[in-house]
Amino acid sequence: QVQLVESGGGSVETGGSLTLSCATSRETFSRYWLGWFRQVPGKEREKVAAIDSDGSPDYANSVEGRFSISQDNERNILYLQMNSLKPEDTAMYYCAADRRSLRYGDSPATIWGQGTQVTVSS
């Protein structure tokens, strides 16, 4: 019943920008904590950004200062604005929802979107 639909991925060169969107329902938006993760084949999923329990954003050290997470409370959309992209940002990006804060990572109960690919060329 929880549905997360990501969009906005693509291919850019180093230094470029992309904005990812995660569309969900009003119910999910209001009852779940939301965040963004990414994964490279052969590696574990990594938390990129999340909305903390106090409403403040939390970022992975590798993206802090370059990425910005935000939400549209009227349209039930979670965004990830990615600036100054680097080749190491190349990954499949997933929107995530959980009953608890995602500040410290995902849990077995985390619900995932289908993912959107981001590729940054050097």
C-alpha positions as CSV (number, residue, x, y, z in Angstrom):
1,Q,0.0,0.0,0.0
2,V,3.0,2.3,0.5
3,Q,4.1,3.4,-3.0
4,L,7.2,5.5,-3.8
5,V,7.9,6.6,-7.3
6,E,11.2,8.2,-8.1
7,S,12.0,10.2,-11.2
8,G,14.6,12.7,-12.4
9,G,17.7,10.5,-12.8
10,G,19.9,10.8,-15.8
11,S,23.4,11.3,-17.1
12,V,25.4,14.4,-16.4
13,E,29.0,15.4,-16.5
14,T,31.1,16.2,-13.5
15,G,29.9,19.4,-11.8
16,G,26.4,19.2,-13.2
17,S,23.1,19.1,-11.3
18,L,20.1,16.9,-11.1
19,T,16.9,17.0,-9.1
20,L,15.3,13.8,-8.0
21,S,11.6,13.5,-7.1
22,C,9.8,10.9,-5.0
23,A,6.0,11.0,-5.4
24,T,3.9,9.3,-2.8
25,S,0.5,9.4,-1.1
26,R,-0.7,11.8,1.5
27,E,-0.9,9.0,4.0
28,T,2.7,7.8,3.4
29,F,4.0,11.4,3.4
30,S,2.4,12.1,6.8
31,R,2.9,8.7,8.6
32,Y,6.4,7.7,7.5
33,W,9.8,9.2,7.7
34,L,11.3,9.7,4.3
35,G,14.8,9.8,2.9
36,W,17.1,9.0,0.0
37,F,19.6,6.2,-0.4
38,R,21.9,5.1,-3.2
39,Q,23.5,1.8,-4.2
40,V,26.3,0.8,-6.5
41,P,26.3,-2.8,-7.8
42,G,28.3,-5.0,-5.4
43,K,28.1,-2.5,-2.6
44,E,25.7,-1.9,0.3
45,R,23.0,0.7,0.2
46,E,24.2,4.1,1.6
47,K,22.1,6.7,3.2
48,V,22.3,10.0,1.2
49,A,19.9,12.3,3.0
50,A,16.9,12.0,5.4
51,I,14.4,14.1,7.2
52,D,15.3,13.8,10.9
53,S,12.7,13.3,13.7
54,D,12.8,17.0,14.5
55,G,12.2,17.9,10.8
56,S,15.8,18.9,10.1
57,P,17.8,17.4,7.2
58,D,20.5,14.9,7.8
59,Y,23.2,14.2,5.1
60,A,25.9,11.7,4.5
61,N,29.3,13.3,4.9
62,S,30.1,12.6,1.3
63,V,27.2,14.8,0.0
64,E,26.8,17.4,2.7
65,G,27.1,20.8,1.2
66,R,26.3,19.6,-2.3
67,F,22.9,17.9,-1.9
68,S,19.7,19.3,-0.4
69,I,16.7,17.3,0.6
70,S,13.3,19.0,0.7
71,Q,9.6,18.2,0.6
72,D,6.4,19.6,-0.8
73,N,3.8,19.1,1.8
74,E,1.0,20.1,-0.5
75,R,1.9,17.7,-3.3
76,N,3.4,14.9,-1.2
77,I,6.7,14.9,-3.0
78,L,10.2,14.4,-1.6
79,Y,13.0,16.1,-3.5
80,L,16.8,15.6,-3.7
81,Q,18.6,18.5,-5.3
82,M,22.1,17.4,-6.3
83,N,24.7,19.9,-7.2
84,S,28.4,19.7,-8.0
85,L,28.0,16.1,-9.0
86,K,31.0,13.8,-9.0
87,P,31.7,10.4,-10.7
88,E,31.5,8.8,-7.3
89,D,27.9,9.9,-7.0
90,T,27.0,7.5,-9.8
91,A,24.5,5.0,-8.4
92,M,20.9,3.9,-8.3
93,Y,19.1,6.3,-6.1
94,Y,16.1,5.1,-4.0
95,C,13.4,6.9,-2.1
96,A,12.8,5.3,1.2
97,A,10.1,5.3,3.8
98,D,10.2,4.0,7.4
99,R,8.1,4.2,10.5
100,R,11.2,5.4,12.3
101,S,13.7,8.1,11.4
102,L,16.2,7.2,8.7
103,R,18.9,9.4,10.2
104,Y,20.9,6.3,11.2
105,G,20.1,4.3,8.1
106,D,17.5,1.8,6.9
107,S,15.9,-1.0,8.8
108,P,14.3,-4.3,7.8
109,A,11.0,-2.4,7.7
110,T,12.2,0.2,5.3
111,I,10.1,0.5,2.1
112,W,11.8,1.3,-1.1
113,G,10.9,2.9,-4.4
114,Q,12.0,1.3,-7.7
115,G,15.0,3.5,-8.0
116,T,16.3,6.0,-10.6
117,Q,19.7,5.9,-12.1
118,V,22.2,8.7,-11.8
119,T,25.3,8.6,-13.9
120,V,28.1,11.2,-13.6
121,S,30.7,11.1,-16.3
122,S,34.3,12.4,-15.8
